[in-house]
């Protein structure tokens, strides 16, 4: 089943809740498997530039099905499923903070976070968002 808006909103809510625990102001993006944005939220006080980073990290995670910061990823090579959005000029960011959304059928999208205290904290926020969505998956 494709990623739904309701699930994307749960991912965003979980990431923002985790950011608040760290006193961080983040931007969080959820995209579908093709890299198309489903949800994007920027917390009050987060830098506007964090949007660009969160979008790029979500697309990278959806493209490769692994953490956006995984070693060995190259910006020159990407799967065809996200080629259209990359060709349209959307960013691909290989810094930590993006994780794939994985369902029964494989990669359903990506969650990208930027603006926290560094890659580890960004990734922790993304992981918390995914965990919140997983707890609600039975409702789908």
PEFEN-V673053 format. One record per backbone hydrogen bond with DSSP energy under -1.0 kcal/mol. NH is the residue of the N-H (numbers start at 1). CO is the residue of the C=O. If there is no record, write none. Layout:
nh->[NH,NH]
co->[CO,CO]
This chain:
nh->[8,9,10,11,12,13,14,15,16,17,18,19,20,21,23,24,27,28,29,30,31,32,33,35,38,39,41,43,46,50,51,53,54,55,56,57,58,59,60,61,62,63,64,65,68,70,73,82,83,86,87,88,89,90,93,99,101,103,106,108,109,110,111,112,113,114,122,123,124,125,126,127,128,129,130,131,132,133,134,135,139,140]
co->[4,5,6,7,8,9,10,11,12,13,14,15,16,17,20,19,114,41,112,39,110,36,108,32,30,30,28,26,43,47,48,49,50,51,52,53,54,55,56,57,58,59,60,61,98,67,70,79,80,82,83,84,86,85,56,111,109,106,103,101,101,31,99,29,97,27,118,119,120,121,122,123,124,125,126,127,128,129,130,131,136,137]
